[in-house]
Every structure is written in C-alpha cells, then in structure tokens.
C-alpha cells in the first residue's frame, strides 16, 4: 500500500505532494502550496522548499533538522489564495516531534503568484 502524504489529505504521497516535489505539477492554490511545503519539510526536500520560495525573500539554503519529525498539518484558515487570485494567506499549525517532545509551529503565511506560480513569501509565527 502506498504511503499517505504527510500533508494530511489522505492521498498517497506520490499522487499528492510528491508530484509537485518532482515538478510534474504546480500548486493550484496557496493552501495546496502550503501543504506541499509542509510535506517537503517532512521528507526533507530542500530543493522544493527553495523552488517554492519567492526569490525576494528566499534564503540561500534551507537545512531541515533531521531530528525533527513533522507529524501533522492543521489548516486553521485561508484568505484568498484560490486558482484565480494573485495573493493569499494560509494560517496553519504544523505539529512535530523533536527530542522526544511534541510541539506545534503556529504560523500565518503569505503567498503570491510569481511568474504564474504560487510561491511562499514570508510567515509570522504566533
């Protein structure tokens, strides 16, 4: 049986975020991009994280922590970010385990279209 996607849709990884990570498709919405970025952290896909980050705010490197295990994504709300929008906001809680302790990253992320594709701009941690 195929492994479920870390983003929480219940779809197999290869049919869900895996196709975005491999460059076979692009996110249709800001939420889909957020889910794919969470999955990229979960599978430690640094290349995808950089590709899906706006060039004006993108760091030189992203180094996922191998000791951190991302366990669940909870979408709190979305604002705009649909297939016909130019910008969007996704508020989420990313659950993780690190050093035997459970934690939650609560962030409000901003996304825009750049060269026709959704990209992450920046987030504010709460």
N, CA, C and O atoms as a MOPAC input file, in Angstrom:
PM7 MOZYME 1SCF
protein

 N      0.83400 1    -1.17800 1     0.00000 1
 C      0.00000 1     0.00000 1     0.00000 1
 C      0.88800 1     1.25400 1     0.00000 1
 O      1.89600 1     1.30800 1     0.70400 1
 N      0.50500 1     2.24800 1    -0.78900 1
 C      1.28800 1     3.47800 1    -0.90700 1
 C      1.21900 1     4.29500 1     0.38600 1
 O      0.18900 1     4.34100 1     1.05900 1
 N      2.32600 1     4.92500 1     0.70600 1
 C      2.41200 1     5.74700 1     1.91100 1
 C      1.57100 1     7.01000 1     1.73800 1
 O      1.63500 1     7.67400 1     0.70300 1
 N      0.78100 1     7.33300 1     2.76500 1
 C     -0.05700 1     8.53600 1     2.73100 1
 C      0.80800 1     9.79100 1     2.75600 1
 O      1.88800 1     9.80700 1     3.34600 1
 N      0.31700 1    10.83500 1     2.11000 1
 C      1.03900 1    12.10300 1     2.05200 1
 C      1.09400 1    12.74300 1     3.44200 1
 O      0.09700 1    12.72800 1     4.16300 1
 N      2.24100 1    13.30100 1     3.82600 1
 C      2.35300 1    13.96200 1     5.12400 1
 C      1.40300 1    15.14700 1     5.29700 1
 O      1.10300 1    15.52900 1     6.42800 1
 N      0.92400 1    15.73500 1     4.19500 1
 C      0.10400 1    16.94900 1     4.28500 1
 C     -1.27900 1    16.71000 1     4.86800 1
 O     -1.97200 1    17.66700 1     5.21500 1
 N     -1.69500 1    15.45600 1     4.98400 1
 C     -2.95000 1    15.15300 1     5.65600 1
 C     -4.17200 1    14.99300 1     4.78500 1
 O     -5.27900 1    14.88800 1     5.31200 1
 N     -4.02000 1    14.96900 1     3.47200 1
 C     -5.19000 1    14.80900 1     2.60000 1
 C     -5.70400 1    13.38200 1     2.57900 1
 O     -6.84800 1    13.14100 1     2.19500 1
 N     -4.86700 1    12.42500 1     2.99100 1
 C     -5.24400 1    11.01900 1     2.92500 1
 C     -4.89100 1    10.37100 1     1.60300 1
 O     -5.07300 1     9.16600 1     1.43100 1
 N     -4.38900 1    11.16000 1     0.66800 1
 C     -3.98100 1    10.68300 1    -0.65400 1
 C     -2.55500 1    10.13900 1    -0.58400 1
 O     -1.75300 1    10.64500 1     0.20100 1
 N     -2.21400 1     9.12200 1    -1.38400 1
 C     -0.82500 1     8.65600 1    -1.40800 1
 C      0.13800 1     9.79600 1    -1.78100 1
 O     -0.17200 1    10.62800 1    -2.63400 1
 N      1.29300 1     9.81800 1    -1.13700 1
 C      2.29200 1    10.86800 1    -1.35200 1
 C      2.60500 1    11.07600 1    -2.83300 1
 O      2.65700 1    12.21400 1    -3.29900 1
 N      2.81100 1    10.00700 1    -3.56100 1
 C      3.17500 1    10.12600 1    -4.97400 1
 C      2.12300 1    10.79300 1    -5.83400 1
 O      2.44800 1    11.39500 1    -6.85800 1
 N      0.85800 1    10.69400 1    -5.43100 1
 C     -0.24100 1    11.30200 1    -6.18600 1
 C     -0.59700 1    12.68700 1    -5.65800 1
 O     -1.34700 1    13.42500 1    -6.29700 1
 N     -0.06800 1    13.03500 1    -4.50700 1
 C     -0.41600 1    14.30100 1    -3.84900 1
 C      0.78600 1    15.25100 1    -3.96700 1
 O      1.08900 1    15.72600 1    -5.06100 1
 N      1.44900 1    15.52000 1    -2.88600 1
 C      2.56800 1    16.46100 1    -2.88900 1
 C      3.79100 1    15.94700 1    -3.64500 1
 O      4.59600 1    16.73900 1    -4.13400 1
 N      3.93100 1    14.64300 1    -3.74000 1
 C      5.07000 1    14.08200 1    -4.46200 1
 C      5.14400 1    14.55600 1    -5.90500 1
 O      6.23500 1    14.79300 1    -6.42300 1
 N      3.99900 1    14.69700 1    -6.55800 1
 C      4.00200 1    15.16500 1    -7.95700 1
 C      4.46000 1    16.61600 1    -8.06200 1
 O      5.07600 1    16.99600 1    -9.05700 1
 N      4.16600 1    17.43500 1    -7.04400 1
 C      4.65500 1    18.81200 1    -7.02300 1
 C      6.15000 1    18.82500 1    -6.74100 1
 O      6.89800 1    19.56800 1    -7.37700 1
 N      6.58500 1    18.00800 1    -5.79200 1
 C      8.00800 1    17.94400 1    -5.45500 1
 C      8.84100 1    17.51200 1    -6.66300 1
 O      9.95500 1    17.99600 1    -6.86000 1
 N      8.29700 1    16.60300 1    -7.46500 1
 C      9.01900 1    16.11900 1    -8.65100 1
 C      8.91500 1    17.08900 1    -9.82900 1
 O      9.56100 1    16.87000 1   -10.85300 1
 N      8.11600 1    18.15900 1    -9.70900 1
 C      7.96800 1    19.13400 1   -10.78600 1
 C      6.98100 1    18.71200 1   -11.85700 1
 O      6.96700 1    19.29400 1   -12.94100 1
 N      6.15400 1    17.71100 1   -11.57800 1
 C      5.17800 1    17.22400 1   -12.56000 1
 C      3.91400 1    18.07100 1   -12.58500 1
 O      3.12500 1    17.97700 1   -13.52500 1
 N      3.71500 1    18.89600 1   -11.56300 1
 C      2.53700 1    19.75300 1   -11.46500 1
 C      2.89100 1    20.95000 1   -10.60100 1
 O      3.91000 1    20.95300 1    -9.91100 1
 N      2.02900 1    21.98100 1   -10.64600 1
 C      2.18600 1    23.15200 1    -9.79500 1
 C      0.97100 1    23.25800 1    -8.88500 1
 O     -0.11600 1    22.79000 1    -9.22300 1
 N      1.16600 1    23.87000 1    -7.74300 1
 C      0.05500 1    24.08600 1    -6.81100 1
 C     -0.99500 1    24.98000 1    -7.47100 1
 O     -0.66300 1    25.98700 1    -8.09700 1
 N     -2.25800 1    24.60100 1    -7.32400 1
 C     -3.36300 1    25.38900 1    -7.88900 1
 C     -3.82100 1    26.48700 1    -6.94300 1
 O     -4.41600 1    27.47600 1    -7.37200 1
 N     -3.54100 1    26.31200 1    -5.64800 1
 C     -3.96500 1    27.29000 1    -4.64800 1
 C     -2.83700 1    27.51700 1    -3.64600 1
 O     -1.88300 1    26.74200 1    -3.57200 1
 N     -2.97000 1    28.59900 1    -2.87600 1
 C     -1.98600 1    28.87300 1    -1.82900 1
 C     -2.00200 1    27.75900 1    -0.78000 1
 O     -0.95300 1    27.37300 1    -0.26500 1
 N     -3.19200 1    27.24600 1    -0.46500 1
 C     -3.26100 1    26.15200 1     0.51600 1
 C     -2.55800 1    24.90100 1    -0.00500 1
 O     -1.85900 1    24.22500 1     0.75000 1
 N     -2.73400 1    24.59200 1    -1.27000 1
 C     -2.05600 1    23.41800 1    -1.82500 1
 C     -0.53800 1    23.60400 1    -1.76500 1
 O      0.19500 1    22.65300 1    -1.49300 1
 N     -0.06800 1    24.82700 1    -2.01800 1
 C      1.37200 1    25.08000 1    -1.90400 1
 C      1.81900 1    24.92900 1    -0.44500 1
 O      2.87200 1    24.35000 1    -0.17500 1
 N      1.02000 1    25.44800 1     0.49200 1
 C      1.36700 1    25.30200 1     1.91400 1
 C      1.46800 1    23.83500 1     2.28600 1
 O      2.41700 1    23.42700 1     2.95600 1
 N      0.49800 1    23.03900 1     1.85700 1
 C      0.52700 1    21.60700 1     2.15100 1
 C      1.77200 1    20.95200 1     1.55100 1
 O      2.40500 1    20.11100 1     2.19000 1
 N      2.11900 1    21.33800 1     0.32600 1
 C      3.28900 1    20.73200 1    -0.32900 1
 C      4.58300 1    21.14700 1     0.36300 1
 O      5.53900 1    20.37400 1     0.41100 1
 N      4.61500 1    22.36100 1     0.89700 1
 C      5.81400 1    22.80100 1     1.62300 1
 C      5.93700 1    22.06700 1     2.95600 1
 O      7.04000 1    21.69700 1     3.35900 1
 N      4.81300 1    21.85200 1     3.64600 1
 C      4.85300 1    21.05700 1     4.87300 1
 C      5.40700 1    19.66400 1     4.55500 1
 O      6.28100 1    19.15600 1     5.25800 1
 N      4.88600 1    19.05900 1     3.49100 1
 C      5.36300 1    17.72800 1     3.09800 1
 C      6.83500 1    17.75300 1     2.73900 1
 O      7.56000 1    16.80200 1     3.03100 1
 N      7.28800 1    18.83600 1     2.10700 1
 C      8.71000 1    18.94500 1     1.75800 1
 C      9.57500 1    18.99400 1     3.01700 1
 O     10.65900 1    18.41000 1     3.04900 1
 N      9.10200 1    19.68400 1     4.05000 1
 C      9.83000 1    19.64800 1     5.32400 1
 C      9.82200 1    18.23300 1     5.88900 1
 O     10.83700 1    17.75900 1     6.40000 1
 N      8.67500 1    17.55800 1     5.79700 1
 C      8.55000 1    16.20500 1     6.35100 1
 C      9.47500 1    15.21200 1     5.65400 1
 O     10.03000 1    14.32600 1     6.30400 1
 N      9.64900 1    15.35100 1     4.33400 1
 C     10.50900 1    14.42100 1     3.58800 1
 C     11.90400 1    15.00900 1     3.33600 1
 O     12.73300 1    14.40300 1     2.65700 1
 N     12.14800 1    16.20700 1     3.90000 1
 C     13.43000 1    16.90800 1     3.80000 1
 C     13.85100 1    17.17500 1     2.35900 1
 O     14.97100 1    16.85900 1     1.95700 1
 N     12.93300 1    17.76300 1     1.58800 1
 C     13.18000 1    18.11800 1     0.19300 1
 C     13.57600 1    19.59800 1     0.10700 1
 O     12.74500 1    20.45800 1    -0.18400 1
 N     14.84900 1    19.87500 1     0.36300 1
 C     15.35700 1    21.24400 1     0.37300 1
 C     15.16900 1    21.92500 1    -0.98300 1
 O     14.82200 1    23.10500 1    -1.03000 1
 N     15.39000 1    21.20600 1    -2.08200 1
 C     15.26600 1    21.80400 1    -3.41500 1
 C     13.86300 1    22.34800 1    -3.65100 1
 O     13.70400 1    23.45500 1    -4.16600 1
 N     12.83900 1    21.57400 1    -3.27500 1
 C     11.46900 1    22.03700 1    -3.47900 1
 C     11.17500 1    23.25700 1    -2.60300 1
 O     10.53200 1    24.20500 1    -3.05400 1
 N     11.63900 1    23.23400 1    -1.37000 1
 C     11.41300 1    24.37900 1    -0.48700 1
 C     11.98800 1    25.64800 1    -1.09500 1
 O     11.34600 1    26.69800 1    -1.05600 1
 N     13.17700 1    25.56600 1    -1.65000 1
 C     13.78900 1    26.73900 1    -2.27700 1
 C     13.05100 1    27.14200 1    -3.55500 1
 O     12.83700 1    28.33100 1    -3.79400 1
 N     12.66500 1    26.17300 1    -4.37300 1
 C     11.94100 1    26.47700 1    -5.62300 1
 C     10.59700 1    27.13700 1    -5.35900 1
 O     10.13900 1    27.95100 1    -6.16100 1
 N      9.96300 1    26.79700 1    -4.24700 1
 C      8.62600 1    27.31400 1    -3.95500 1
 C      8.65600 1    28.57000 1    -3.08000 1
 O      7.62600 1    28.97200 1    -2.53800 1
 N      9.81300 1    29.17800 1    -2.94200 1
 C     10.00100 1    30.37500 1    -2.11800 1
 C     10.22000 1    31.56400 1    -3.04100 1
 O     10.97300 1    31.44900 1    -4.00800 1
 N      9.59200 1    32.69400 1    -2.77600 1
 C      9.74700 1    33.89000 1    -3.60800 1
 C     11.21500 1    34.31400 1    -3.62600 1
 O     11.86000 1    34.34800 1    -2.57900 1
 N     11.75100 1    34.64000 1    -4.81000 1
 C     13.17300 1    34.99700 1    -4.89300 1
 C     13.57000 1    36.19400 1    -4.02800 1
 O     14.72200 1    36.28200 1    -3.60200 1
 N     12.64800 1    37.11100 1    -3.76100 1
 C     12.98400 1    38.29900 1    -2.96100 1
 C     13.18900 1    37.96200 1    -1.48400 1
 O     13.86700 1    38.70900 1    -0.77800 1
 N     12.62400 1    36.86400 1    -1.00500 1
 C     12.74300 1    36.52100 1     0.41800 1
 C     13.39900 1    35.16000 1     0.65400 1
 O     13.57700 1    34.74600 1     1.80000 1
 N     13.75500 1    34.47300 1    -0.41700 1
 C     14.32400 1    33.12500 1    -0.32400 1
 C     15.73900 1    33.15600 1     0.25900 1
 O     16.57600 1    33.94600 1    -0.17900 1
 N     16.00300 1    32.29900 1     1.24400 1
 C     17.36600 1    32.19900 1     1.77100 1
 C     18.25600 1    31.42000 1     0.79000 1
 O     17.76700 1    30.81400 1    -0.16300 1
 N     19.54100 1    31.45000 1     1.03900 1
 C     20.47500 1    30.69700 1     0.19100 1
 C     20.31500 1    29.19600 1     0.37300 1
 O     20.47800 1    28.42100 1    -0.56900 1
 N     19.99300 1    28.79700 1     1.60000 1
 C     19.84700 1    27.37400 1     1.91500 1
 C     18.70200 1    27.17500 1     2.89900 1
 O     18.34500 1    28.07100 1     3.66400 1
 N     18.15000 1    25.99200 1     2.85200 1
 C     17.19800 1    25.54900 1     3.86300 1
 C     17.74200 1    24.22300 1     4.35300 1
 O     17.96700 1    23.30600 1     3.56300 1
 N     17.94900 1    24.12200 1     5.64000 1
 C     18.50600 1    22.89200 1     6.18700 1
 C     17.52200 1    22.28100 1     7.16800 1
 O     17.54500 1    22.59700 1     8.35800 1
 N     16.64100 1    21.39100 1     6.66000 1
 C     15.70500 1    20.73500 1     7.57700 1
 C     16.46100 1    19.98000 1     8.66200 1
 O     17.50300 1    19.37600 1     8.40400 1
 N     15.93200 1    20.02000 1     9.86100 1
 C     16.53900 1    19.35800 1    11.00900 1
 C     16.18500 1    17.87400 1    10.96700 1
 O     15.01400 1    17.52800 1    11.11900 1
 N     17.15800 1    16.98700 1    10.76500 1
 C     16.86100 1    15.55700 1    10.67400 1
 C     16.31000 1    14.97100 1    11.97800 1
 O     15.70600 1    13.89900 1    11.96100 1
 N     16.51000 1    15.65900 1    13.10700 1
 C     15.99400 1    15.17100 1    14.38500 1
 C     14.53200 1    15.57400 1    14.60300 1
 O     13.88400 1    15.11100 1    15.54200 1
 N     14.02100 1    16.44400 1    13.72300 1
 C     12.64500 1    16.91500 1    13.85500 1
 C     11.75000 1    16.11000 1    12.91100 1
 O     12.02400 1    15.99900 1    11.71600 1
 N     10.68300 1    15.55500 1    13.46700 1
 C      9.73600 1    14.77600 1    12.65700 1
 C      8.41400 1    15.53400 1    12.60300 1
 O      7.74700 1    15.71100 1    13.62200 1
 N      8.04100 1    15.98000 1    11.39700 1
 C      6.77800 1    16.69100 1    11.20800 1
 C      5.66700 1    15.65600 1    11.13400 1
 O      5.70700 1    14.75400 1    10.29700 1
 N      4.67000 1    15.78400 1    12.01500 1
 C      3.68500 1    14.71700 1    12.17500 1
 C      2.28800 1    15.02300 1    11.65200 1
 O      1.55700 1    14.11400 1    11.25900 1
 N      1.91500 1    16.30100 1    11.64800 1
 C      0.54000 1    16.60900 1    11.21900 1
 C      0.42500 1    18.08000 1    10.87400 1
 O      1.01900 1    18.93800 1    11.52700 1
 N     -0.35800 1    18.35700 1     9.82800 1
 C     -0.64100 1    19.73500 1     9.42200 1
 C     -2.11200 1    20.01900 1     9.65700 1
 O     -2.98100 1    19.23700 1     9.27300 1
 N     -2.37400 1    21.14200 1    10.28900 1
 C     -3.73700 1    21.58700 1    10.55900 1
 C     -3.90800 1    22.97100 1     9.92200 1
 O     -3.25500 1    23.92800 1    10.33600 1
 N     -4.77600 1    23.07700 1     8.92500 1
 C     -5.06500 1    24.36900 1     8.30600 1
 C     -6.11400 1    25.06200 1     9.17400 1
 O     -7.20300 1    24.52600 1     9.38200 1
 N     -5.79200 1    26.23900 1     9.67500 1
 C     -6.69600 1    26.98900 1    10.54300 1
 C     -7.64900 1    27.83600 1     9.70900 1
 O     -8.85900 1    27.83400 1     9.93300 1
 N     -7.08200 1    28.56400 1     8.73800 1
 C     -7.91600 1    29.38400 1     7.85800 1
 C     -7.13100 1    29.75400 1     6.60500 1
 O     -5.90100 1    29.70400 1     6.57700 1
 N     -7.87300 1    30.12300 1     5.58100 1
 C     -7.27400 1    30.65300 1     4.36400 1
 C     -7.98800 1    31.95400 1     4.02000 1
 O     -9.16400 1    32.14100 1     4.33400 1
 N     -7.25700 1    32.83900 1     3.37500 1
 C     -7.80400 1    34.10600 1     2.91100 1
 C     -7.32200 1    34.28200 1     1.47600 1
 O     -6.11900 1    34.34700 1     1.21900 1
 N     -8.26100 1    34.35600 1     0.55200 1
 C     -7.92200 1    34.39100 1    -0.87700 1
 C     -7.05500 1    33.16500 1    -1.20800 1
 O     -7.21100 1    32.11300 1    -0.58700 1
 N     -6.15300 1    33.29800 1    -2.17300 1
 C     -5.26900 1    32.18300 1    -2.49400 1
 C     -5.88100 1    31.12300 1    -3.38800 1
 O     -5.35300 1    30.01600 1    -3.49000 1
 N     -6.99900 1    31.45400 1    -4.04300 1
 C     -7.64300 1    30.49700 1    -4.93600 1
 C     -7.00800 1    30.46200 1    -6.31500 1
 O     -6.05600 1    31.19600 1    -6.57700 1
 N     -7.52600 1    29.61400 1    -7.20200 1
 C     -6.95400 1    29.46700 1    -8.54200 1
 C     -6.88700 1    30.76000 1    -9.35100 1
 O     -6.02900 1    30.89500 1   -10.22300 1
 N     -7.78200 1    31.71800 1    -9.07400 1
 C     -7.79700 1    32.96600 1    -9.84200 1
 C     -7.24400 1    34.15900 1    -9.07500 1
 O     -7.29000 1    35.28400 1    -9.57300 1
 N     -6.72400 1    33.93600 1    -7.87800 1
 C     -6.19100 1    35.02000 1    -7.05300 1
 C     -4.70900 1    35.25200 1    -7.32200 1
 O     -4.01500 1    34.37900 1    -7.84100 1
 N     -4.23400 1    36.45000 1    -6.95900 1
 C     -2.82000 1    36.79600 1    -7.11700 1
 C     -2.06000 1    36.69000 1    -5.80000 1
 O     -0.83000 1    36.63300 1    -5.78900 1
 N     -2.80000 1    36.66300 1    -4.68200 1
 C     -2.15300 1    36.55300 1    -3.37500 1
 C     -3.07000 1    35.77100 1    -2.45300 1
 O     -4.25900 1    35.60600 1    -2.72500 1
 N     -2.49800 1    35.29500 1    -1.36500 1
 C     -3.28000 1    34.53200 1    -0.41000 1
 C     -2.56800 1    34.41700 1     0.92300 1
 O     -1.36200 1    34.63700 1     1.03400 1
 N     -3.35000 1    34.06500 1     1.92900 1
 C     -2.84100 1    33.87400 1     3.28100 1
 C     -3.32500 1    32.51200 1     3.76300 1
 O     -4.48300 1    32.14800 1     3.56000 1
 N     -2.44000 1    31.77200 1     4.39400 1
 C     -2.81100 1    30.49100 1     4.99900 1
 C     -2.29000 1    30.49600 1     6.43000 1
 O     -1.09300 1    30.65500 1     6.67100 1
 N     -3.20700 1    30.32000 1     7.36900 1
 C     -2.82800 1    30.16100 1     8.77000 1
 C     -2.86300 1    28.67400 1     9.07800 1
 O     -3.82700 1    27.98600 1     8.74000 1
 N     -1.82000 1    28.18100 1     9.71400 1
 C     -1.73500 1    26.74200 1     9.96100 1
 C     -1.03700 1    26.45000 1    11.27100 1
 O     -0.37700 1    27.30400 1    11.86200 1
 N     -1.20600 1    25.20500 1    11.70700 1
 C     -0.44600 1    24.66300 1    12.83300 1
 C      0.25500 1    23.41200 1    12.32000 1
 O     -0.38800 1    22.47000 1    11.85600 1
 N      1.56700 1    23.41400 1    12.40900 1
 C      2.37000 1    22.26900 1    11.99100 1
 C      2.85500 1    21.55600 1    13.25100 1
 O      3.62800 1    22.10900 1    14.03300 1
 N      2.39700 1    20.34100 1    13.43000 1
 C      2.74700 1    19.55300 1    14.61300 1
 C      4.02600 1    18.75900 1    14.33000 1
 O      4.23300 1    18.26100 1    13.22400 1
 N      4.87100 1    18.65400 1    15.34900 1
 C      6.14500 1    17.95600 1    15.18600 1
 C      6.56000 1    17.28300 1    16.48300 1
 O      6.00700 1    17.54200 1    17.55200 1
 N      7.54800 1    16.41600 1    16.35600 1
 C      8.20900 1    15.79600 1    17.49600 1
 C      9.70500 1    16.03800 1    17.32700 1
 O     10.26300 1    15.81400 1    16.25300 1
 N     10.34200 1    16.49600 1    18.39300 1
 C     11.79100 1    16.72500 1    18.37800 1
 C     12.33500 1    16.44100 1    19.76600 1
 O     11.81300 1    16.94700 1    20.75900 1
 N     13.37500 1    15.63900 1    19.83400 1
 C     13.98500 1    15.32300 1    21.11200 1
 C     13.02500 1    14.68000 1    22.09600 1
 O     13.12900 1    14.88900 1    23.30500 1
 N     12.08800 1    13.89700 1    21.57500 1
 C     11.12600 1    13.22100 1    22.41900 1
 C      9.98300 1    14.10300 1    22.91400 1
 O      9.13700 1    13.65400 1    23.68900 1
 N      9.96000 1    15.34500 1    22.47100 1
 C      8.92300 1    16.29200 1    22.87500 1
 C      8.04100 1    16.65500 1    21.68700 1
 O      8.52700 1    16.83900 1    20.57100 1
 N      6.72900 1    16.75600 1    21.94200 1
 C      5.80500 1    17.20800 1    20.90000 1
 C      5.74900 1    18.72700 1    20.91500 1
 O      5.85800 1    19.35400 1    21.97000 1
 N      5.57800 1    19.31200 1    19.73500 1
 C      5.47800 1    20.76600 1    19.62800 1
 C      4.56800 1    21.16200 1    18.48300 1
 O      4.15900 1    20.32900 1    17.67400 1
 N      4.25800 1    22.44200 1    18.42800 1
 C      3.40300 1    22.98500 1    17.37400 1
 C      3.99200 1    24.30700 1    16.90700 1
 O      4.31700 1    25.17800 1    17.71400 1
 N      4.12500 1    24.44300 1    15.59300 1
 C      4.51200 1    25.71300 1    14.97900 1
 C      3.22800 1    26.33100 1    14.43700 1
 O      2.60300 1    25.76600 1    13.53900 1
 N      2.82800 1    27.48000 1    14.96800 1
 C      1.61800 1    28.17500 1    14.53500 1
 C      2.06500 1    29.38900 1    13.73500 1
 O      2.74100 1    30.27300 1    14.26200 1
 N      1.68600 1    29.43200 1    12.45500 1
 C      2.17200 1    30.48700 1    11.56800 1
 C      1.06000 1    30.98500 1    10.66700 1
 O      0.14900 1    30.24300 1    10.29800 1
 N      1.15800 1    32.26600 1    10.32100 1
 C      0.32200 1    32.85200 1     9.27400 1
 C      1.27500 1    33.15500 1     8.11700 1
 O      2.16600 1    33.99600 1     8.23900 1
 N      1.07800 1    32.46300 1     6.99900 1
 C      1.98500 1    32.56900 1     5.85200 1
 C      1.35100 1    33.35500 1     4.72100 1
 O      0.14400 1    33.27400 1     4.48800 1
 N      2.17200 1    34.11100 1     4.02600 1
 C      1.72100 1    34.90400 1     2.88400 1
 C      2.29900 1    34.29700 1     1.60200 1
 O      3.46400 1    33.90600 1     1.53700 1
 N      1.43900 1    34.23900 1     0.59400 1
 C      1.79200 1    33.66100 1    -0.70300 1
 C      1.39000 1    34.61800 1    -1.80900 1
 O      0.42200 1    35.36600 1    -1.66800 1
 N      2.12700 1    34.59900 1    -2.90600 1
 C      1.78500 1    35.37500 1    -4.09900 1
 C      2.07500 1    34.51600 1    -5.32500 1
 O      2.74800 1    33.48800 1    -5.25000 1
 N      1.55200 1    34.96800 1    -6.43700 1
 C      1.92300 1    34.34400 1    -7.70300 1
 C      3.15500 1    35.06300 1    -8.23600 1
 O      3.22500 1    36.29200 1    -8.24800 1
 N      4.12000 1    34.26800 1    -8.67300 1
 C      5.35000 1    34.80200 1    -9.25900 1
 C      5.59100 1    34.02000 1   -10.54000 1
 O      5.71800 1    32.79600 1   -10.51100 1
 N      5.65200 1    34.71800 1   -11.64900 1
 C      5.78500 1    34.05600 1   -12.95700 1
 C      4.69700 1    32.99100 1   -13.13600 1
 O      4.94100 1    31.92900 1   -13.70900 1
 N      3.49300 1    33.29400 1   -12.63500 1
 C      2.34900 1    32.40600 1   -12.81300 1
 C      2.19400 1    31.30000 1   -11.78800 1
 O      1.17400 1    30.61100 1   -11.78200 1
 N      3.18300 1    31.11200 1   -10.91800 1
 C      3.13600 1    30.01000 1    -9.95100 1
 C      3.03300 1    30.56200 1    -8.52900 1
 O      3.57800 1    31.62100 1    -8.21800 1
 N      2.32300 1    29.82300 1    -7.67300 1
 C      2.25600 1    30.20100 1    -6.26700 1
 C      3.61300 1    30.01900 1    -5.62000 1
 O      4.27900 1    29.00800 1    -5.84200 1
 N      4.03600 1    31.00400 1    -4.80900 1
 C      5.27300 1    30.90200 1    -4.04100 1
 C      5.03800 1    31.46200 1    -2.64300 1
 O      4.18100 1    32.31900 1    -2.42800 1
 N      5.82000 1    30.95500 1    -1.70900 1
 C      5.79900 1    31.42300 1    -0.31900 1
 C      6.59800 1    32.71300 1    -0.23500 1
 O      7.69400 1    32.80400 1    -0.78800 1
 N      6.05200 1    33.71700 1     0.46000 1
 C      6.76500 1    34.99000 1     0.63000 1
 C      7.38500 1    35.05700 1     2.01700 1
 O      8.60100 1    35.17800 1     2.16400 1
 N      6.53000 1    34.97700 1     3.03500 1
 C      7.02300 1    35.04800 1     4.41800 1
 C      5.91400 1    34.60500 1     5.35100 1
 O      4.74700 1    34.52200 1     4.96900 1
 N      6.30400 1    34.32400 1     6.57600 1
 C      5.33400 1    33.92600 1     7.57300 1
 C      5.58000 1    34.61700 1     8.89600 1
 O      6.69300 1    35.05000 1     9.19200 1
 N      4.53800 1    34.71100 1     9.67800 1
 C      4.63500 1    35.27900 1    11.02200 1
 C      4.25200 1    34.19000 1    12.00300 1
 O      3.12800 1    33.68800 1    11.98600 1
 N      5.19900 1    33.83000 1    12.86100 1
 C      4.96900 1    32.78200 1    13.84700 1
 C      4.21700 1    33.37100 1    15.02300 1
 O      4.53400 1    34.46200 1    15.49700 1
 N      3.21600 1    32.63800 1    15.49000 1
 C      2.40000 1    33.06900 1    16.64200 1
 C      2.68900 1    32.19500 1    17.84500 1
 O      2.10500 1    32.39600 1    18.90900 1

